[in-house]
């Protein structure tokens, strides 16, 4: 059976945790299904949740910036807004 190594640069503590989690069975399953299942258990921060809520409120009220064809127009609009 031919094998190949995969190299990724990361912090040493992340590498150690990944080595404990990764198993040959999972790598074979990845190749077979061409999918890498990820379990994200980290919860979004309070700041992120509030920012999303604010953005959704502004969107529902139509308080969004217009679409721009180029950066110059976008910058001019921002300057007009006092940003």
C-alpha positions, 0 to 999 in steps of 0.5 A, a space after each residue: 500500500 502506498 502512503 503519503 504524508 500530509 504536513 500542516 503548520 500549527 501550534 504545538 498544543 494544537 498538533 498534540 490534540 489533533 494527533 490524539 483525535 485523528 485515527 487511521 479509521 477517520 482518514 480512510 473514511 475521509 478518503 472514501 466519502 470525500 468529506 471531513 466531518 467537523 464538530 464545532 462545539 464552540 459557542 459564538 461570543 455575546 458580541 457576535 450574537 449582538 452584532 448579528 441581531 443588530 445587522 438583522 434589524 438594520 436589514 429588515 428596516 432597509 438600513 443598508 448601504 447601496 451596492 457599488 460598482 467600484 471602490 471609489 463610489 463606496 469610499 465617497 458614500 462612506 465619507 458622505 456618511 461621516 465614517 
